[in-house]
């Protein structure tokens, strides 16, 4: 999957797809309900393509982690992001065995499973 047009917007829940870009804002469409919003240049935006997960070696891009999780789940749904931290980290360990448990926050793992669910 091409994550270059998928973004996370600070202060907004869910993921968005960039549909247009203007001088002072981008237009983003929610993956959840399809509503479009302007995202001004002063708002913090993270492209999923630029995010990576800490491992004991080199960091792994989020796209590869999502692909591994997809393979582990055989294309189906995964854990609910509201599950216990232990269950979420155990499932992350199946998809990314070399993850660095000490440098990855539980909130980041919850976000990972939430994003997987939306994509």
C-alpha positions as a printed Julia matrix, in Angstrom:
119×3 Matrix{Float64}:
   0.0     0.0    0.0
   1.19    3.5   -0.84
   1.31    5.47   2.41
   2.69    8.68   0.86
  -0.76   10.33   0.69
  -1.98    9.05   4.08
  -1.49   11.46   6.99
  -2.17   11.8   10.68
  -3.29   15.27  11.8
  -2.53   16.51  15.31
  -5.73   17.02  17.29
  -7.86   14.89  14.94
  -8.73   11.24  15.36
  -8.19    8.81  12.54
  -6.21    8.94   9.34
  -6.68   11.2    6.34
  -5.9    11.01   2.62
  -4.46   14.13   0.99
  -6.74   15.05  -1.92
  -5.54   18.57  -2.82
  -2.88   21.05  -1.86
  -3.24   24.82  -1.78
  -0.98   27.7   -0.79
  -1.96   27.84   2.87
  -3.67   24.51   3.5
  -4.09   20.99   2.24
  -7.47   19.35   1.81
  -7.63   16.01   3.58
 -10.37   13.38   3.44
 -11.08   11.19   6.46
 -10.65    7.46   5.88
 -13.38    6.84   8.46
 -16.3     8.93   7.18
 -15.07   10.56   3.96
 -15.49   14.13   5.25
 -13.03   16.66   3.91
 -11.25   19.2    6.09
  -8.7    21.95   5.45
  -5.41   21.37   7.24
  -3.52   24.65   7.64
   0.25   24.9    7.56
   0.39   25.68  11.29
  -1.02   22.24  12.2
   1.38   19.34  12.82
   0.95   16.67  10.15
   2.75   13.32   9.94
   2.89   11.28   6.76
   2.67    7.56   7.5
   5.41    7.0    4.95
   7.87    8.91   7.17
   7.05    7.05  10.42
   9.16    4.11  11.58
   9.24    1.75  14.56
  12.2     1.29  16.88
  13.93   -2.08  16.75
  17.07   -3.47  18.33
  18.8    -2.84  14.97
  17.79   -0.38  12.26
  14.38    1.26  12.5
  11.68   -0.34  10.34
   9.32    1.82   8.24
   5.68    1.72   9.32
   4.64    0.36   5.92
   6.71   -2.78   6.44
   5.32   -3.22   9.97
   1.76   -2.94   8.63
   2.55   -5.46   5.87
   3.98   -7.89   8.43
   0.93   -7.47  10.64
  -1.29   -8.06   7.6
   0.62  -11.28   6.86
   0.39  -12.44  10.5
  -3.37  -11.8   10.5
  -3.72  -13.42   7.03
  -5.47  -10.3    5.73
  -8.05  -10.2    8.51
  -8.74   -7.91  11.42
  -6.29   -7.7   14.27
  -6.58   -6.91  17.97
  -8.76   -4.09  19.25
  -6.49   -1.12  20.08
  -8.14   -1.03  23.53
  -6.76   -4.47  24.48
  -4.22   -4.76  27.28
  -0.67   -3.56  26.64
   0.69   -7.08  27.05
  -1.58   -8.5   24.33
  -0.76   -5.64  21.94
   2.99   -5.96  22.47
   2.76   -9.76  22.07
   0.99   -9.34  18.71
   3.52   -6.68  17.68
   6.22   -9.23  18.57
   4.7   -11.66  16.08
   4.77   -9.06  13.3
   8.04   -7.38  14.31
  10.09   -9.76  16.49
  13.04   -7.37  16.79
  10.97   -4.43  18.16
  12.57   -2.47  20.99
  10.1    -2.78  23.89
  11.9    -0.16  25.95
  11.76    2.6   23.32
   8.22    2.01  22.0
   5.4     3.51  24.06
   2.14    1.63  24.6
   0.26    4.59  23.08
   2.27    4.15  19.86
   1.34    0.46  19.69
  -2.33    1.36  20.24
  -2.02    3.87  17.39
  -0.45    1.19  15.17
  -3.37   -1.19  15.71
  -5.89    1.62  15.26
  -4.27    2.63  11.96
  -4.13   -1.0   10.8
  -7.85   -1.26  11.49
  -8.57    1.88   9.4
  -6.37    0.89   6.47
